[in-house]
């Protein structure tokens, strides 16, 4: 199964090594990326749901990243994509 990385902005803005550092939680109900403070429910991914993180939360997370680098997708772009999908 493959999902678009852009659905999950924290993963999109992570380094390759941060994305590789993951583990299954609770017998496989969720995937956790501890370096990114990201937890994604497996059922949610199977159902095709994107990240539900708010723009404010994402912006705060981006601002506190230890390694500052240019984001690949900004919170405003994510919000625009969500609005377009729901229309």
Secondary structure, DSSP 4 states (H G I P E B T S, - for coil): ----GGGSHHHHTS-HHHHH--EEETTTTEEEEGGGTEEEEHHHHHTT------HHHHHHHHHT-SS----SS-HHHHHHHHHHHH-
